[in-house]
Amino acid sequence: MICILSKQKVILIFDKQIILSERIHNKGDTMKQLIGQVSHIYKNIWFLLSIALKQAPFFSIYLIISPLLLQLIIFVEHTYMIAYLIDCVQYQKSFVNALLFIIAVFFLSVVHSIVSRFVYDIIAPKAAERINREIRCKLYNKTCNLDLECYDSPDFYNDYVWAMEQANTRIYEVIDTVGNALGTIGIIFVIAGYILSSEKLGIVISIGTFITSTIFSLVINKKNFFLDNDMRPAKRKSEYIHRVFYLADFAKEIRMSDIKNKLYQNHKDAMEKQKDIVDKQTKPLFFLSFLKDFICNKFLYEGFYLLYLAYITIVKKVLSYGTMVALFNSVQNLSNSLLQISQLISQFQGHSLYIDKIKKILEYKEKIVDGPKSLPYGTTSESLELKNVSFGYGDKMILKNINLVIHPGERIALVGYNGAGKTTLIKLILRLYDPEAGTILYDGNDICEYKLSDYRSLFGTIFQDYQLFSATLGENIVMAPSEIDPQRAKISLKESGFYDKYITLINGYETQLTNEFYEDGIGLSGGESQKLAIARCLYKDSRILIMDEPSSALDPYAEYLMNNTILQVASGKTIIIISHRLTTTKMVDRILMLDHGEIVEQGSHDELMRQNGQYARMFHLQSSLYTD
């Protein structure tokens, strides 16, 4: 029995050691996690702060130290000076002493105000512009290189929009928080030194307030972040509807349909969703905030400590009246400063969460990157070959095992019903996406081996959703910083059919498109816009022309004339056209019929008509629409 009990005791002790070891280990892990979180926050804050310091060092440093200077002036002016003046009255000191002290404090305050006005009125505008430009340019440069698949991810796109919206304001909020932290820490040492020189209980009161407030603030801040995060999708929906109602792009459709009632309902649903989230999460926030304010302010400071000071001053006569007032104000200021530290900690935590969004964009590693090879300018065109190419979005396969060779100077038409994969195939050829399987070759080399700018310079493109920019006509044609070549542009405008419109423009190539920024800007019709998009494609004079529904805004006859013109003026170039109107397909060398991501038929118009397959059925269907 003794032996068994001894074994049980040994086992019990051993189990306790294991439990104790696990607790120590868990505490160690928790400490490592805390240190890791602090380090992560520091790196994030320094990331934005270093941008400001590099672009505007004097301005940034002043913003950081200014709160400390202001806190010191406030302490001297509102705490120490009041105590000094009360003591002058109590101990009947000379009025000259009080006057000199007041003059010195006044002079210090005036100097600080003058310096602040100089910095904010003279230095700040230029400094802020440099800082804003730097952070914006970082994001703009990154945006130009983001993989297109990033726009297909709702989560990534949400973070992207968030980063773009927050960038400019967040950097100043970080500077402001760092400055407030420095000022708060500095004044804590000053006030704590003053309190310790008179009595010590105020320090204990302040520390207790700080600890309880910090705990509450961290919990509240985390709940606020998740509240904001949960509301983000509904906010985006309501903001989208807000844009729809004021953007000119939607004005005609709203007036000519009943879509506004649907938008009203969608907006109402989005607002109801936000209300439900707020109702669910704000009640706990209210309760936590109430407890924080009551424990930290009403009970500890305004109740207990005020009674204690009155007792030791009036009954014990340990303190002078001025010192009592100064201590009460000092402990209040110290408590507020320590509370401010807890708030600043939560602010740093909040900044870090938002900076993570910005860094997620800036530190994103592109999948589509430059290869080592250059393409010599002016070399003859080579064949473009797709070998066993497959691609999909998520789990949905769009293209399956595509094999295709496009020869130099060949004119290709891609046809098929919506969703067949025509535009996706074009995006793969342009290397806007890389295939999930298979290889695309140019001149016998994998296109991934070429520098992106060199490879993409091979192509002149008109996308189905082309865009015109709020810039001059010339800039919309050249699409580059270089000056426009008037003769070359004139030829392009004539070939695209836009020249008749051009000669009516008083300002010529300096004509502003859209009137978003200029009252004399012009708006173009859908057909005119499409002709201009074609003109800039022709102006680029690339080896390969890719046109994704280039004439959808034109009537069939105008489309026929324009396509015929393009095929003639681009003689010798490789041309790939996507078109739903099969009148164009008669003009090309080869037609590729796509269905469910596969090339099901290919050949000339006559060959495919003789096959009497899908292409022939589609052609006969369209022909009947024009002949019936």
Residue pairs with C-beta under 8 A, 6 or more apart in sequence:
40 352
41 348
41 349
41 351
41 352
44 351
44 352
44 355
44 356
44 359
45 174
45 177
45 178
45 348
45 351
45 352
45 355
47 355
47 359
48 135
48 170
48 171
48 174
48 351
48 355
48 358
49 60
49 174
49 175
49 178
51 131
51 134
51 135
51 138
51 171
52 59
52 60
52 131
52 171
52 174
52 175
53 60
53 61
54 134
55 127
55 130
55 131
55 133
55 134
56 126
56 127
56 128
56 130
56 131
58 123
58 127
59 119
59 123
59 124
59 127
59 128
60 127
60 131
60 175
62 119
62 123
63 175
63 176
63 179
64 175
64 178
64 179
64 182
65 179
65 182
65 183
66 116
66 119
66 179
66 183
67 179
67 180
67 182
67 183
67 184
68 179
68 182
68 183
68 186
68 187
69 112
69 183
70 112
70 183
71 183
71 184
71 186
71 187
72 186
72 187
72 190
73 105
73 108
73 109
73 112
75 187
75 190
75 191
75 333
76 105
76 108
77 105
77 109
78 329
79 191
79 326
79 329
79 330
79 333
80 194
80 326
81 101
81 102
81 105
82 322
82 325
82 326
82 329
83 322
83 323
83 325
83 326
84 98
84 101
84 322
85 98
85 101
85 322
86 320
86 321
86 322
86 325
87 93
87 320
87 321
87 322
87 323
88 94
88 95
88 97
88 98
90 320
90 321
90 322
91 320
128 172
131 171
132 168
135 167
135 168
135 171
136 167
136 168
138 362
139 163
139 164
139 167
139 358
139 361
139 362
142 361
142 362
142 364
143 160
143 361
145 366
146 160
146 361
146 364
146 366
147 366
147 367
147 368
147 433
148 427
148 432
148 433
149 367
149 433
150 156
150 157
150 160
150 364
151 157
152 393
156 360
158 232
158 233
158 236
159 357
159 360
159 361
160 361
161 236
162 232
162 354
162 357
163 357
163 358
163 360
163 361
166 354
166 357
166 358
167 358
170 351
170 354
170 355
170 358
173 347
173 351
174 351
174 355
177 344
177 347
177 348
177 351
180 340
180 344
181 341
181 344
181 348
184 337
184 340
184 341
184 344
185 341
187 333
187 337
188 334
188 337
188 338
188 341
191 330
191 333
191 334
191 337
192 203
192 206
192 334
194 326
194 330
195 202
195 203
195 327
195 330
195 331
195 334
196 203
198 319
198 323
198 326
198 327
199 312
199 318
199 319
199 327
201 305
201 308
202 305
202 327
202 330
202 331
202 334
203 334
205 300
205 301
205 304
205 305
205 331
205 335
206 331
206 334
206 335
206 338
207 338
208 300
209 296
209 297
209 300
209 301
209 335
209 338
209 339
210 335
210 338
210 339
210 341
210 342
212 292
212 295
212 296
213 292
213 296
213 338
213 339
213 342
214 341
214 342
214 345
216 288
216 289
216 291
216 292
216 296
217 292
217 342
217 343
217 345
217 346
218 342
218 345
218 346
218 349
219 288
220 285
220 288
220 289
220 292
220 346
221 346
221 347
221 349
221 350
222 349
223 281
223 284
223 285
223 288
224 285
224 350
225 350
225 353
226 281
227 277
227 278
227 281
227 282
227 285
230 277
230 281
231 274
231 277
231 278
234 270
234 271
234 273
234 274
234 277
235 270
235 274
237 266
237 267
237 269
237 270
238 267
238 270
238 271
238 274
241 263
241 266
241 267
241 270
242 267
244 250
244 254
244 263
245 254
245 260
245 263
253 259
254 260
254 263
296 335
296 339
297 335
300 335
301 331
301 332
301 335
305 328
305 331
306 328
309 319
309 324
309 327
309 328
310 324
312 318
312 319
313 319
313 320
313 321
313 323
313 324
319 327
367 434
368 431
368 432
368 433
368 434
368 452
369 452
370 451
370 452
370 453
371 446
371 447
371 448
371 449
371 450
371 451
371 452
372 449
372 451
373 445
373 449
373 450
373 451
373 454
374 450
374 451
374 454
375 450
375 451
375 454
375 455
375 457
375 458
380 408
381 408
381 409
381 543
381 544
381 573
381 574
382 408
382 442
382 443
382 444
383 405
383 406
383 407
383 408
383 441
383 442
383 443
384 405
384 406
384 429
384 440
384 441
384 442
384 544
384 574
385 404
385 405
385 406
385 440
385 441
385 442
386 402
386 403
386 404
386 405
386 428
386 429
386 438
386 439
386 440
386 441
387 403
387 438
387 439
387 440
387 441
388 401
388 402
388 403
388 437
388 438
388 439
389 399
389 401
389 402
389 403
389 428
389 435
389 437
389 438
389 439
389 440
390 397
390 399
390 400
390 401
390 402
390 435
390 436
390 437
390 438
391 397
391 398
391 399
391 424
391 428
391 433
391 435
391 436
391 437
392 398
392 399
392 436
397 597
398 421
398 424
398 597
399 421
399 424
399 425
399 428
399 435
399 597
399 598
400 596
400 597
400 598
401 438
401 598
402 425
402 438
402 597
402 598
402 599
403 599
404 592
404 599
406 412
406 574
406 576
407 574
408 574
409 572
409 573
409 574
410 574
410 575
410 589
410 590
411 567
411 574
411 575
411 577
411 587
411 588
411 589
411 590
412 574
412 575
412 576
412 577
412 588
412 589
412 590
412 591
412 592
413 576
413 577
413 578
413 579
413 584
413 585
413 588
413 590
413 591
413 592
414 422
414 425
414 426
414 576
414 577
414 578
414 579
414 592
414 594
415 422
415 578
415 579
415 580
415 582
415 585
415 591
415 592
415 593
415 594
415 615
415 618
416 422
416 593
416 594
416 595
417 595
417 618
420 594
420 595
420 596
420 597
421 594
421 596
421 597
422 548
422 578
422 594
423 464
423 548
423 578
424 433
425 594
426 546
426 548
426 576
426 578
427 433
428 434
428 435
428 440
429 440
429 459
429 546
429 576
430 456
430 459
430 461
430 546
431 440
431 447
431 448
431 452
431 455
431 456
434 448
439 446
440 446
440 447
441 447
442 450
442 455
442 458
447 455
457 542
458 542
458 543
458 544
459 542
459 543
459 544
459 545
459 546
460 537
460 538
460 540
460 541
460 542
460 544
460 545
460 546
461 537
461 545
461 546
461 547
461 548
462 530
462 533
462 534
462 537
462 546
462 547
462 548
462 550
463 548
464 548
464 549
464 552
464 578
466 529
466 530
466 533
468 476
468 513
468 514
468 524
468 529
468 532
468 533
469 475
469 476
469 513
470 512
470 513
470 514
470 516
470 517
470 521
471 512
471 513
472 509
472 510
472 511
472 512
472 513
473 502
473 505
473 508
473 509
473 510
473 511
473 512
473 513
473 532
474 484
474 489
474 509
474 510
475 484
476 513
476 532
476 536
477 484
477 489
477 492
477 493
477 509
477 532
477 535
477 536
477 539
478 484
478 489
478 536
478 539
479 536
479 540
484 509
486 509
488 539
488 541
489 509
489 535
489 539
490 499
491 538
492 535
492 536
492 538
492 539
493 499
493 502
493 535
495 535
495 538
495 565
495 566
495 569
496 531
496 532
496 534
496 535
496 538
496 562
496 566
497 531
497 534
497 558
497 561
497 562
497 565
498 528
498 531
498 532
498 534
498 535
501 524
501 528
501 531
502 508
505 511
505 522
507 520
511 521
511 522
512 518
512 520
512 521
512 522
513 521
513 522
513 523
513 524
514 521
514 522
514 523
515 521
515 522
515 523
524 532
525 553
526 553
527 553
527 554
527 558
529 553
530 550
530 551
530 552
530 553
530 554
531 562
533 550
534 547
534 550
534 551
534 562
534 566
537 545
537 547
537 550
538 545
538 566
538 569
538 570
542 573
543 573
543 574
544 573
544 574
544 575
544 576
545 566
545 570
545 573
545 574
545 575
545 576
546 575
546 576
546 577
547 566
547 575
547 576
547 577
547 578
548 578
549 578
549 579
549 580
550 562
550 563
550 566
550 577
550 579
551 558
551 559
551 562
551 563
551 579
551 581
551 584
552 580
554 562
556 581
556 583
556 626
559 581
559 583
559 584
560 583
560 584
563 577
563 579
563 583
563 584
563 587
564 587
566 575
567 575
567 587
567 588
575 588
577 584
577 588
579 585
581 622
582 615
582 618
582 619
582 622
585 591
585 605
585 619
586 605
588 604
588 605
589 604
590 602
590 603
590 604
591 601
591 602
591 603
591 604
591 605
591 608
591 615
592 599
592 601
592 602
593 599
593 600
593 601
593 602
593 608
593 613
593 614
593 615
594 600
595 614
600 613
600 614
601 608
601 611
601 613
601 614
601 615
602 608
603 611
605 619
608 615
608 616
609 615
609 616
609 619
